[in-house]
Amino acid sequence: MKFTQRSIRHSVTILLASAMSFNSVIAQNAGSTPQKPGDLKLWYNKPSGKKWENALPIGNGRLGAMVYGNADTETIQLNEHTLWSGGPNRNDNPRALDSLSIIRKLIFDGRQKEAERLANEVIVSKKSHGQMFEPAGELHLAFAGHDNYTNYYRELDIERAVSKTSYTVGDITYTREALASFPDRVIVIHLTASKPKSISFTAFYSTPQPKVEVKISQAKQLTFAGTTIDHEGVKGMVRYKGIAEFKTDGGSLSATDTSIIVKDANAVTIYISIATNFNNYHDVSGDENERAVSYLNKATLKTFSTILKAHVAAYQKYFNRVTLNLGTTEAALPPTDERLKDFSSANDPQFVALYFQFGRYLLISSSQPGGQPANLQGIWNNKLYPAWDSKYTININAEMNYWPAEKTNLAEMHEPFLQMVKELAVTGQQTAKDMYGARGWMAHHNTDIWRATGAVDGAFWGIWNQGGGWTSQHLWEHYLYNGDKAYLQSIYPILKSVATFYVDFLVEHPTSHWLVINPDMSPENAPRAHQGSSLDAGTTMSNQIVFDVFNSAIKAAEILHKDAALVDTLKQMRARLSPMHIGQYAQLQEWLDDIDNPKDNHRHISHLYGLFPSNQISAYRTPQLFCAARNTLIQRGDVSTGWSMGWKVNWWARMLDGNHAYKLIQNQLTPLGVNKDGGGTYNNLFDAHPPFQIDGNFGCTSGIAEMLMQSADGAVHLLPALPDAWQQKGSISGLRARGGFEIMQIEWKEGILTKAIVKSNIGGNLRLRVPNELVLISGILKTATGENPNPFYQVTATPDPVISSKAEITVPDLKKTFLYDIVTTPGKKYTLVVR
């Protein structure tokens, strides 16, 4: 085996520290197999210390934990998905309706700053600006004499969803394993040692929460109970109960008033159960004590090995659906934090595969059917007052969390978000009526567990009113992937209702006469021409969202044979929406007026919503808009906040530019602090805005999938954006495409697609766009012509753009592709190979 100079230096360092070889240090895993270059593991040769972003996340969609892996004092930081501040509440501002016409006139007259001042008084909430996702405290395990250790190793095995820590004190090797059991709804920690009677520690609990009672029960269980805090005038009403039970093999178990003491045990299993009284966004009448006890009592009947086996099986049911192989080099040998440091200059394709799968791991761990959606930090937070309340920012971040769900074969993980949209469709009706005098439902740019839909944070950010429009498209996307008409029937009232809101809320622009949103804004950005105000009318992103909302409502109604009159109204209004504009710098305009600054590097490039996640901008259908979108991306630059770079990976994939998409992956997979004025990645591979925001992880996972397969532009496009760095050889299996197609296998070599296997779950025409000629092993393969007859691939024509006379548009020179049609049968697989 050849080693790089860096890996040799790394080995020598370990030899000096512990008199062991590189490989043997990795193997110090209490009997487990050594770390191998292709393993899907995050691993480290040093503890987390006190830094939360070094700890390793585990979760089961209900409970989350951060495992620090410190030898002398282990810390397990805990979260529960419904543990939020406050209680059921609304935050609408009823003064909005009376002032709406005044605000609209001010904006149309170019007096945006005056409109913003008024909006701060009459639109922005005078009540809560959103409640906070709260921590459930920390369980600590203190090991006397374990501060002098060798052979340290810790890992997060994302193929099994298990964390592990091992080290040696004297001649004894200690191992801890931790998991958040999917079937049993508990966190379990298992401690073993290489010699009997060697495990002794003191367990105690700490929390930043002010109203918590910690007790040791007669059964020597460590318990904590409390009520979450009041916030912004909303009384804390979430009661919670946590119980930690310690089962020892040998040794003794004793207690003080606040701690559990284990002495001389052979092995110890710790079971942690946490529950709240939360039933749903308007009901907190549950019994947290009964729930916590019930989960615990069922789990403690089982051994760790039994729980582990069931947990791994439940997790792998989802995780194993997709595999990605980009090849492995020596660069995969060092610990994860060193690989992160070297990635921008190293040839480490397996690190991309690890990061891709880590995103899928995080989604499985933080979003499970029946639970709450992954919030701004997934299900992991250690602060009483987290950044942006760790809630749901729905002007990009919450939607980005779920971009990987359908395409990376995790549709079940989408369910909590889809359920939240259904609930917002209820609470948002009152907001639409009371604040804007409109039918239907809407939401502004933030929500929380109580499904608040009012405007928050100030008019500059908060008057954006497309939260309902954008989130509703996730319901439609779910249908496009599964083709289930019964599901479509169930969501149609929501699609209809959000479209109805725009029917009532759109107004005619006084000069262009297009139908526009007013008041409006392009999220969190302000042109210089508006004197620092973000308020405007008819911004590009909003026009694109309304276009999508009308399209999905029209198509759903036509499929279900409903509401012909509404369909006619929506088609007429859609025709009057503002088209996209290409400005004087050949850019896609962010605003209706040509006032973009080509040196603006703002993190939000919201007007490229039409490129991704929408499909209104296409290399093959809208070449001028495609060129303008590319110019906008170049003008905005690459390095930005972590989540913004994650979005850019998707955009460059849609640009069919794999090398530029890969450059963004390199920028994102850079240690925090290296990118000047930008984000990056923490050592535990959490995305850094900074601070930690999980959306960047999910966004990049989606982008990697988009580089290898796309299905939004009339065909299943295989290898649309394969970068030079991955050309040599690779494969991916298990991705899903619209219309019920599963990409069972894609293989390539030297940039040539050599094999593709596609399964058709619901039948219909399979149109494939591929980079080279293929032959079908069995069946009829036709060269495709005309529009794809598969209804899931029929794309509404994008209106022609309005183009500035100053713009110089260069139509893209696209690589040649081959377009094939296969008429498929439900349940059948189709294999194609290189000609």
C-alpha positions in Angstrom: 0.0 0.0 0.0 1.3 3.4 -0.9 1.0 6.3 1.6 1.1 10.0 1.1 3.5 12.1 3.1 0.7 13.4 5.2 -0.6 9.9 6.1 3.0 8.8 7.0 3.4 11.9 9.3 0.1 11.0 10.8 1.2 7.4 11.5 4.5 8.6 13.0 2.6 10.9 15.3 0.5 8.0 16.6 3.6 5.8 17.0 5.2 8.4 19.1 2.1 9.0 21.2 1.2 5.4 21.8 3.9 3.1 20.5 1.5 1.5 18.1 1.2 1.5 14.2 -1.4 3.5 12.3 -3.5 0.5 11.5 -3.4 -0.9 15.0 -4.6 2.4 16.4 -7.5 2.3 14.1 -8.2 -1.3 15.1 -8.4 -0.4 18.8 -12.2 -0.9 18.6 -12.8 -3.5 21.2 -12.6 -6.4 18.8 -14.4 -4.7 15.8 -13.0 -4.7 12.3 -10.4 -2.0 11.5 -11.4 1.2 9.8 -11.2 0.6 6.0 -10.9 3.4 3.4 -14.4 2.7 1.9 -16.2 2.5 5.2 -19.1 4.9 5.8 -17.8 6.1 9.1 -16.9 9.4 10.6 -13.9 8.7 12.9 -11.4 10.6 15.0 -8.4 9.9 17.1 -9.2 12.5 19.7 -12.2 13.4 21.9 -14.7 16.2 21.3 -13.5 18.2 24.3 -16.0 20.9 25.1 -16.9 21.8 21.6 -20.5 20.7 20.7 -19.8 20.7 17.0 -17.2 18.0 17.5 -19.7 15.7 19.1 -21.4 13.0 17.0 -25.2 13.0 16.3 -27.5 10.1 16.8 -31.3 10.2 16.5 -34.5 8.3 15.8 -36.8 11.2 14.7 -38.2 11.6 18.3 -35.0 11.7 20.3 -31.7 13.2 19.4 -28.3 13.0 21.2 -24.9 14.4 20.7 -22.2 12.0 21.9 -19.0 13.8 23.0 -16.8 10.7 23.5 -14.6 12.3 26.2 -12.7 9.6 28.1 -12.9 10.9 31.6 -16.4 12.5 31.5 -18.7 11.3 28.7 -21.5 13.7 27.8 -24.7 12.7 26.1 -26.5 15.9 25.2 -30.2 15.2 24.7 -33.1 16.5 22.6 -36.8 15.5 22.2 -38.6 16.5 19.0 -41.6 18.2 20.7 -39.7 20.0 23.4 -40.3 23.6 22.5 -40.9 26.8 24.4 -44.3 28.4 24.7 -47.6 26.7 23.9 -50.5 27.0 21.4 -50.7 30.5 20.1 -51.3 32.8 17.1 -49.2 35.7 16.0 -51.2 37.5 13.3 -51.3 41.3 13.2 -55.0 42.2 12.5 -54.0 45.8 11.6 -52.6 44.7 8.3 -55.9 44.6 6.3 -56.8 48.3 7.0 -53.4 49.5 5.8 -52.9 47.1 2.9 -54.0 49.5 0.2 -51.8 52.3 1.6 -48.7 50.0 1.7 -49.4 48.9 -1.9 -49.6 52.5 -3.1 -46.4 53.5 -1.4 -44.5 50.6 -3.0 -46.0 51.3 -6.5 -45.0 54.9 -6.0 -41.4 54.0 -5.3 -41.6 54.9 -1.6 -40.4 51.5 -0.3 -38.8 52.8 2.9 -42.0 54.4 4.0 -43.9 51.3 3.2 -41.5 49.3 5.3 -41.9 51.5 8.3 -45.7 51.2 8.1 -45.4 47.4 7.5 -43.3 47.1 10.7 -46.3 48.5 12.6 -49.2 46.9 10.9 -48.0 43.6 9.3 -45.2 42.4 11.6 -46.5 40.5 14.7 -46.9 42.4 18.0 -47.0 39.0 19.7 -44.6 36.1 19.5 -42.0 36.0 16.7 -41.8 32.3 17.0 -41.0 29.8 19.7 -37.8 27.9 20.3 -36.7 24.3 19.9 -35.2 23.5 23.4 -32.6 21.1 24.8 -33.5 18.3 27.2 -30.3 18.5 29.1 -27.2 16.3 29.4 -26.4 13.0 30.9 -22.8 12.9 32.2 -20.7 9.8 33.0 -17.6 10.6 35.1 -14.8 8.0 35.1 -12.2 8.5 37.8 -8.7 8.0 36.6 -9.6 7.9 32.9 -7.8 11.2 32.1 -4.6 9.3 31.2 -5.5 7.2 28.2 -4.0 5.8 25.0 -5.2 4.2 21.8 -8.1 6.6 21.6 -10.7 6.1 18.8 -14.3 7.2 18.2 -16.6 6.8 15.3 -20.1 7.3 13.9 -21.0 4.3 11.7 -23.7 5.7 9.4 -24.3 2.3 7.9 -25.6 1.1 11.2 -26.5 4.4 13.0 -24.3 3.6 16.0 -21.6 5.7 17.6 -18.6 4.1 19.3 -15.8 5.3 21.6 -12.8 3.2 22.7 -9.6 3.9 24.5 -7.1 2.1 26.8 -6.3 3.0 30.5 -3.5 0.9 31.8 -4.0 -2.6 30.3 -7.8 -2.3 30.0 -9.6 -1.3 26.8 -13.0 0.5 27.4 -15.7 0.7 24.8 -18.9 2.7 24.7 -21.6 2.3 22.0 -24.6 4.6 21.7 -27.7 4.5 19.5 -31.2 6.1 19.3 -33.4 3.1 18.8 -35.9 3.5 16.0 -38.2 0.6 17.1 -37.9 1.3 20.9 -37.9 5.1 21.0 -35.1 5.2 23.6 -31.5 6.1 23.6 -29.3 3.2 24.7 -25.6 3.4 25.8 -23.7 0.2 26.2 -20.4 0.1 28.2 -17.9 -2.8 28.1 -14.3 -3.4 29.1 -11.7 -5.9 28.1 -11.4 -7.2 31.7 -14.2 -8.0 34.1 -15.1 -5.8 37.1 -13.5 -2.8 35.4 -16.4 -0.4 34.8 -16.9 2.3 37.5 -18.5 5.7 37.0 -20.8 8.3 38.4 -23.8 9.4 36.3 -25.4 12.8 36.8 -27.6 15.2 34.9 -27.3 18.9 34.0 -29.5 21.3 32.0 -29.8 24.9 30.9 -33.5 24.7 31.6 -34.6 26.7 34.7 -37.6 24.7 35.8 -36.4 21.1 36.1 -36.6 18.7 39.0 -33.9 16.0 39.1 -34.5 13.0 41.3 -33.2 9.5 41.9 -36.1 7.0 42.2 -36.4 4.1 44.6 -35.5 1.9 41.7 -32.3 3.9 41.3 -33.5 5.6 38.1 -32.2 9.0 37.3 -35.2 11.2 36.5 -35.7 14.7 35.3 -39.0 16.6 34.9 -39.9 20.1 33.9 -41.9 22.6 31.9 -40.4 24.5 29.0 -39.8 28.2 29.3 -42.1 31.2 28.5 -41.0 33.1 25.5 -42.2 36.4 24.0 -45.3 36.5 26.1 -46.3 32.9 25.4 -46.5 30.7 28.5 -44.4 27.6 28.4 -46.8 24.6 28.4 -44.8 21.6 27.3 -44.2 19.4 30.2 -41.5 16.7 29.8 -40.2 13.7 31.7 -36.9 11.9 31.3 -35.8 8.7 32.8 -32.4 7.0 32.7 -32.2 3.4 33.9 -28.9 1.6 34.5 -28.6 -2.2 34.1 -25.4 -3.7 35.3 -23.7 -7.0 34.6 -22.0 -7.6 37.9 -20.7 -4.9 40.2 -22.8 -2.6 42.4 -25.3 0.2 41.8 -25.9 2.9 44.4 -27.2 6.5 44.5 -27.0 9.9 46.0 -29.7 12.5 45.8 -28.7 13.5 42.3 -26.4 10.8 40.9 -26.1 7.1 40.2 -22.8 5.4 41.1 -21.7 2.2 39.3 -18.8 0.2 40.7 -16.8 -2.7 39.4 -19.3 -3.8 36.7 -18.4 -6.1 33.8 -20.8 -4.2 31.5 -23.5 -1.6 31.8 -26.5 -0.7 29.6 -28.1 2.7 30.1 -31.7 3.2 28.7 -32.9 6.8 28.3 -36.5 7.6 27.7 -37.9 11.2 27.2 -41.5 12.2 26.5 -43.7 15.3 26.6 -47.4 16.1 26.9 -47.5 17.4 23.3 -50.2 15.9 21.2 -50.3 18.4 18.3 -50.0 22.1 17.6 -53.2 22.9 19.5 -53.3 20.2 22.1 -50.8 19.6 25.0 -53.0 17.4 27.1 -50.8 14.3 26.9 -49.3 12.4 29.9 -45.6 12.8 29.7 -45.0 10.5 32.7 -47.0 7.6 31.3 -45.4 7.9 27.9 -41.8 8.0 29.3 -42.4 5.1 31.6 -44.1 3.1 28.8 -41.2 3.5 26.4 -38.7 2.7 29.1 -40.4 -0.4 30.5 -40.7 -2.0 27.0 -37.1 -1.3 26.2 -35.5 -2.5 29.5 -37.0 -5.9 28.9 -34.5 -6.3 26.0 -30.8 -6.8 26.0 -28.5 -4.4 24.2 -27.8 -6.9 21.5 -31.5 -7.4 20.9 -32.1 -3.7 20.7 -29.1 -3.2 18.5 -30.2 -5.9 16.0 -33.7 -4.4 15.7 -32.4 -0.9 15.5 -29.9 -1.6 12.7 -32.6 -3.5 10.7 -35.1 -0.6 11.0 -32.5 1.9 10.0 -31.1 0.0 7.1 -34.6 -0.5 5.7 -34.2 3.1 4.6 -30.4 3.7 4.4 -29.5 0.7 2.3 -31.8 1.7 -0.5 -29.1 3.9 -2.1 -25.4 3.2 -2.6 -22.8 5.5 -4.1 -19.3 4.5 -5.2 -17.0 7.2 -6.5 -13.8 5.2 -5.9 -11.4 5.3 -3.0 -7.8 6.5 -2.7 -5.2 6.8 0.1 -6.7 10.1 1.0 -9.5 8.2 2.7 -7.2 6.8 5.3 -6.8 9.7 7.8 -9.4 10.7 10.4 -12.4 12.6 9.2 -11.3 16.0 10.5 -8.0 15.6 8.6 -9.8 14.6 5.5 -11.9 17.7 5.8 -8.8 19.8 6.1 -7.2 18.3 3.0 -10.3 17.8 0.8 -9.9 20.9 -1.3 -6.5 19.8 -2.5 -6.7 16.0 -2.2 -8.1 13.3 -4.5 -10.6 11.9 -2.1 -13.8 11.0 -4.0 -15.0 8.7 -1.2 -15.3 11.7 1.1 -18.0 13.0 -1.2 -19.8 9.6 -1.0 -19.5 9.7 2.8 -20.9 13.3 2.9 -23.7 12.3 0.6 -24.7 9.4 2.8 -24.2 11.5 5.9 -26.9 13.8 4.7 -29.2 10.8 4.2 -28.3 9.5 7.7 -29.2 12.9 9.2 -32.6 13.0 7.5 -33.4 9.5 8.6 -32.3 10.3 12.2 -34.1 13.7 12.5 -37.4 13.1 10.5 -39.5 10.0 11.0 -43.2 9.4 10.1 -45.4 10.7 12.9 -42.8 13.0 14.3 -41.9 16.7 13.9 -40.0 17.8 10.7 -36.3 18.4 10.9 -35.9 22.0 12.0 -33.0 24.4 11.4 -30.7 22.1 13.4 -32.5 18.9 12.6 -33.2 17.4 16.0 -30.0 18.5 17.7 -29.6 21.7 19.9 -27.8 22.4 23.2 -28.8 26.0 23.7 -31.7 27.4 25.6 -31.8 30.3 23.1 -30.6 28.8 19.8 -29.7 30.8 16.7 -32.9 31.8 14.9 -34.8 29.8 17.6 -33.9 26.6 15.7 -37.3 26.7 14.2 -38.6 26.5 10.6 -37.5 29.2 8.2 -39.7 28.6 5.2 -38.2 31.1 2.7 -35.6 28.4 1.9 -34.1 26.5 4.8 -36.9 24.2 5.8 -37.6 23.3 2.2 -33.9 22.6 1.6 -34.0 20.1 4.4 -36.3 17.9 2.3 -34.7 18.2 -1.1 -33.1 14.8 -0.8 -36.2 13.1 0.5 -37.8 11.9 -2.7 -34.8 11.5 -5.0 -32.6 9.7 -2.5 -35.3 7.2 -1.8 -36.4 8.5 1.6 -40.0 9.4 0.8 -41.2 8.3 4.2 -38.9 10.9 5.8 -40.8 13.6 3.9 -44.0 12.8 5.8 -43.4 15.0 8.8 -42.8 18.1 6.6 -45.8 17.2 4.5 -47.9 16.9 7.7 -46.6 20.3 8.8 -47.8 21.8 5.5 -51.2 20.3 6.0 -51.4 21.9 9.4 -50.2 25.3 8.1 -53.0 25.1 5.6 -55.3 25.2 8.6 -53.7 27.9 10.7 -52.8 29.9 7.6 -56.5 30.4 6.6 -57.1 32.8 9.5 -53.9 34.7 8.6 -55.0 35.0 5.0 -58.5 36.3 6.0 -57.6 38.5 8.9 -54.5 40.1 7.6 -55.2 40.2 3.8 -58.9 39.8 3.4 -58.2 36.7 1.2 -59.6 33.3 0.9 -57.4 30.2 1.0 -54.3 30.0 3.2 -50.8 31.5 3.4 -47.8 31.7 5.6 -45.0 34.2 5.9 -41.3 33.3 6.2 -41.2 31.4 9.5 -43.1 28.9 11.5 -42.7 26.7 14.6 -44.2 23.7 16.3 -47.3 25.7 17.0 -47.7 26.4 13.2 -47.7 30.1 13.6 -48.2 31.9 10.2 -47.8 35.6 11.1 -45.0 37.9 10.0 -42.0 38.0 12.2 -38.5 39.5 12.7 -39.2 42.9 11.0 -40.7 43.9 7.7 -37.3 43.6 5.9 -37.4 39.8 6.4 -40.9 39.1 7.5 -43.4 40.4 5.0 -42.5 37.8 2.5 -45.8 35.9 2.0 -44.9 32.9 -0.2 -44.3 30.5 2.7 -47.6 28.7 1.9 -47.0 28.7 -1.9 -43.5 27.2 -1.7 -44.2 24.6 1.0 -47.3 23.4 -0.8 -45.2 22.4 -3.8 -43.7 19.6 -1.6 -47.1 18.0 -1.5 -47.2 18.1 -5.3 -43.7 16.8 -5.6 -44.5 13.8 -3.4 -47.3 13.0 -5.9 -45.0 13.4 -8.9 -42.7 10.7 -7.5 -45.4 8.2 -6.3 -48.3 8.8 -8.8 -50.8 7.8 -6.1 -54.2 9.4 -7.1 -55.7 8.7 -3.7 -52.9 10.7 -2.2 -53.5 13.5 -4.7 -57.2 13.5 -3.8 -56.2 14.0 -0.2 -53.9 17.0 -0.8 -55.9 18.6 -3.6 -57.9 20.9 -1.2 -54.6 22.3 0.1 -53.3 23.0 -3.4 -56.6 24.5 -4.4 -56.7 26.7 -1.2 -53.2 28.1 -1.6 -54.0 28.9 -5.3 -57.2 30.6 -4.2 -55.2 32.9 -1.8 -53.2 34.2 -4.8 -56.4 34.6 -6.9 -57.5 37.1 -4.2 -54.1 38.6 -3.3 -52.6 39.4 -6.7 -53.0 42.9 -7.9 -52.5 44.6 -11.3 -49.2 46.6 -11.7 -50.2 50.2 -12.6 -47.7 50.5 -15.5 -46.9 47.0 -16.7 -50.4 45.7 -16.0 -49.1 42.3 -15.0 -50.5 40.6 -12.0 -48.1 40.9 -9.1 -47.7 40.3 -5.4 -47.7 43.5 -3.4 -46.3 43.9 -0.7 -43.5 41.6 -1.8 -39.8 41.0 -1.4 -36.9 38.9 -2.6 -36.0 37.1 0.6 -33.6 39.1 2.8 -32.1 41.1 0.0 -32.5 44.8 -0.9 -31.4 46.6 -4.0 -29.5 49.9 -3.6 -32.2 51.6 -5.5 -34.7 51.1 -2.6 -32.6 52.9 0.0 -32.0 49.7 2.0 -35.6 48.5 1.9 -36.4 45.0 0.7 -40.0 45.8 0.0 -41.2 45.7 -3.6 -43.9 44.4 -5.9 -43.7 41.4 -8.3 -40.2 40.1 -7.4 -39.0 37.3 -9.7 -39.1 34.5 -7.1 -42.6 35.3 -6.1 -43.7 35.3 -9.7 -42.1 31.9 -10.1 -43.7 30.5 -7.0 -47.2 31.7 -8.1 -46.6 30.2 -11.5 -45.8 26.8 -9.9 -48.8 27.1 -7.5 -51.2 27.7 -10.4 -49.6 25.0 -12.5 -49.9 22.3 -9.8 -53.5 23.3 -8.9 -54.5 23.2 -12.6 -52.9 19.8 -13.2 -54.3 18.3 -10.0 -57.8 19.5 -10.8 -57.6 18.2 -14.4 -56.3 14.8 -13.2 -59.1 14.5 -10.7 -61.7 16.1 -13.0 -62.6 18.9 -10.5 -63.3 22.6 -10.5 -63.4 23.4 -14.2 -64.3 27.0 -13.5 -61.4 27.5 -11.1 -59.0 25.9 -13.6 -60.2 28.4 -16.2 -59.6 31.3 -13.8 -56.1 30.1 -12.9 -55.1 29.7 -16.5 -56.3 33.2 -17.3 -54.4 34.7 -14.3 -51.3 32.6 -15.0 -51.2 34.2 -18.5 -51.1 37.6 -16.8 -48.2 36.9 -14.4 -45.0 38.8 -15.1 -42.5 36.8 -17.2 -38.9 36.6 -16.1 -36.7 39.5 -17.2 -33.1 39.5 -18.4 -31.4 42.7 -17.4 -28.6 45.0 -18.7 -25.8 42.7 -17.4 -27.3 39.7 -19.1 -28.4 38.6 -15.7 -31.7 37.1 -14.6 -33.3 40.1 -12.8 -34.1 39.7 -9.2 -36.7 42.5 -9.3 -39.2 43.7 -11.8 -37.0 46.7 -12.5 -33.4 46.3 -13.9 -31.7 47.3 -10.7 -29.4 44.3 -9.9 -25.9 45.0 -8.8 -23.5 42.6 -10.6 -21.2 42.8 -7.6 -23.9 41.8 -5.1 -22.7 38.6 -3.4 -25.8 38.1 -1.2 -26.2 34.6 0.2 -29.9 34.4 -1.1 -30.2 34.1 -4.9 -33.9 33.6 -4.6 -34.7 34.4 -8.2 -33.0 31.2 -9.2 -35.8 29.2 -7.6 -37.0 28.9 -11.2 -33.8 26.9 -12.0 -33.9 24.8 -8.9 -36.0 23.5 -7.1 -38.4 24.5 -9.9 -37.9 23.6 -13.5 -39.0 26.8 -15.2 -35.4 27.4 -16.5 -34.0 24.7 -18.7 -30.9 24.1 -20.8 -33.1 22.5 -23.4 -36.3 24.5 -23.4 -35.3 28.1 -22.3 -31.7 28.7 -23.5 -31.9 32.5 -23.0 -33.1 32.2 -19.4 -30.5 29.4 -18.9 -27.7 31.7 -20.0 -29.0 34.5 -17.8 -29.2 32.2 -14.7 -25.6 31.2 -15.4 -24.5 34.8 -15.5 -26.3 35.5 -12.2 -24.5 32.6 -10.6 -21.1 33.8 -11.8 -21.9 37.4 -10.7 -22.9 36.2 -7.2 -19.8 34.2 -6.7 -19.2 30.8 -5.1 -18.1 31.2 -1.5 -21.0 32.1 0.8 -22.8 30.7 3.9 -22.8 26.9 4.1 -26.4 26.5 3.1 -26.1 28.9 0.2 -23.2 26.9 -1.2 -25.3 23.8 -0.8 -28.0 25.4 -3.0 -25.4 26.4 -5.5 -24.3 22.8 -5.9 -27.9 22.1 -7.1 -27.9 25.1 -9.4 -24.6 24.2 -11.1 -25.9 20.6 -11.5 -28.9 22.1 -13.3 -26.4 24.2 -15.3 -25.0 20.8 -16.4 -21.6 22.0 -15.2 -20.3 19.1 -13.1 -16.9 20.8 -12.5 -18.4 23.9 -11.1 -20.8 21.9 -8.9 -17.8 20.0 -7.6 -15.9 23.2 -6.9 -18.9 24.2 -4.7 -18.7 20.9 -2.9 -15.0 21.6 -2.3 -15.9 25.1 -1.0 -18.6 23.7 1.3 -16.4 20.8 2.5 -13.8 23.2 3.9 -13.2 23.7 7.7 -14.9 26.7 9.1 -12.7 29.8 9.0 -10.8 28.9 5.8 -13.4 30.5 3.4 -13.0 34.2 3.9 -16.4 35.8 4.6 -18.1 32.4 4.1 -19.2 29.2 5.9 -18.0 25.7 5.6 -18.1 22.5 7.6 -17.5 21.6 11.2 -15.3 18.7 12.2 -18.4 16.4 12.7 -19.4 17.3 9.2 -22.3 19.5 10.3 -22.8 22.4 7.9 -21.6 25.8 9.1 -23.6 28.9 8.2 -22.0 29.7 10.6 -23.4 28.7 13.2 -24.6 25.2 12.5 -27.6 24.9 10.2 -28.5 21.4 8.9 -30.0 22.6 5.6 -26.6 22.9 4.1 -26.0 19.2 4.7 -29.3 18.3 3.0 -28.8 20.8 0.2 -25.4 19.3 -0.8 -26.7 15.7 -0.6 -29.5 16.8 -3.0 -26.9 18.5 -5.3 -24.7 15.4 -5.5 -27.8 13.4 -6.5 -28.7 16.1 -9.1 -25.2 15.8 -10.6 -25.8 12.1 -11.3 -29.5 12.0 -12.1 -32.2 14.6 -12.8 -35.9 14.1 -13.7 -37.5 17.5 -13.6 -37.0 18.5 -17.3 -39.1 16.1 -19.3 -36.8 13.1 -19.1 -34.7 11.0 -16.7 -31.3 12.5 -17.3 -28.4 10.2 -16.4 -25.0 11.7 -15.6 -26.1 15.2 -16.4 -23.2 16.9 -14.5 -20.4 14.3 -14.0 -17.3 16.2 -13.0 -13.8 15.4 -14.2 -12.9 14.3 -10.6 -15.4 11.4 -10.8 -14.9 10.4 -14.5 -12.7 7.4 -14.0 -15.2 4.9 -12.6 -18.2 4.9 -10.4 -21.8 3.8 -9.7 -24.9 4.7 -7.9 -28.0 2.7 -7.1 -31.4 3.3 -5.7 -32.2 6.9 -6.7 -35.8 7.7 -7.5 -37.2 9.7 -10.5 -40.5 11.2 -11.1 -43.3 9.0 -12.4 -42.5 6.1 -10.2 -39.1 5.2 -11.7 -36.3 3.8 -9.6 -32.8 4.0 -10.9 -31.6 0.6 -9.7 -28.1 1.0 -11.1 -26.0 3.5 -13.0 -22.4 2.6 -13.9 -19.8 4.6 -15.7 -16.2 4.3 -16.7 -13.9 7.0 -18.2 -16.9 9.3 -18.4 -19.0 6.8 -20.4 -22.3 5.5 -19.1 -21.8 1.8 -19.4 -24.9 0.4 -17.7 -28.3 1.6 -16.5 -31.1 -0.4 -14.8 -34.4 1.3 -14.3 -37.4 -0.2 -12.6 -40.9 1.1 -13.5 -43.2 1.0 -10.5 -46.4 2.4 -12.2 -45.7 2.0 -15.9 -45.7 4.8 -18.5 -43.2 6.1 -21.0 -39.6 6.2 -19.8 -37.7 8.9 -21.6 -34.0 8.7 -21.0 -31.5 11.4 -21.7 -28.0 10.0 -21.7 -24.4 11.1 -22.6 -23.7 8.3 -25.0 -25.5 5.7 -27.1 -27.0 2.7 -25.3 -28.8 -0.5 -26.3 -31.7 -2.1 -24.5 -31.1 -5.7 -23.4 -34.7 -6.7 -23.9 -37.5 -4.7 -25.4 -38.0 -1.8 -27.8 -35.8 1.3 -27.5 -36.9 4.2 -29.7 -35.3 7.5 -30.4 -37.5 10.0 -28.6 -39.2 12.8 -30.5 -41.8 15.4 -29.5 -43.2 15.9 -26.0 -42.9 13.1 -23.5 -46.3 11.4 -23.4 -45.8 10.5 -19.7 -48.0 13.0 -17.8 -45.5 13.1 -14.9 -42.9 14.6 -17.3 -45.1 17.1 -19.1 -43.7 20.6 -18.3 -45.7 23.8 -18.6 -44.1 26.1 -21.1 -42.2 29.0 -19.5 -43.2 32.4 -20.9 -40.6 34.1 -23.1 -38.5 36.5 -21.1 -38.4 40.3 -21.4 -34.8 41.1 -22.5 -33.0 44.3 -22.0 -31.6 45.9 -25.1 -28.3 46.1 -23.3 -28.0 42.4 -22.6 -25.6 40.3 -24.6 -27.0 36.7 -24.5 -24.8 33.8 -25.5 -26.9 30.7 -26.2 -25.2 27.7 -24.4 -23.2 25.2 -26.4 -24.5 22.0 -24.8 -22.8 18.6 -24.9 -24.5 16.1 -27.2 -26.9 13.8 -25.5 -29.1 10.9 -26.8 -32.8 10.8 -26.1 -34.6 7.4 -25.9 -38.2 6.3 -25.1 -39.2 3.0 -23.6 -42.8 2.0 -23.0 -42.7 0.4 -19.6 -44.8 -2.1 -17.7 -45.4 -1.7 -13.9 -43.0 -3.8 -11.8 -40.6 -4.5 -14.7 -36.9 -3.7 -14.8 -35.1 -2.4 -18.0 -31.4 -2.8 -18.5 -29.4 -0.7 -20.9 -25.7 -1.1 -21.8 -23.2 0.9 -23.8 -23.3 0.2 -27.5 
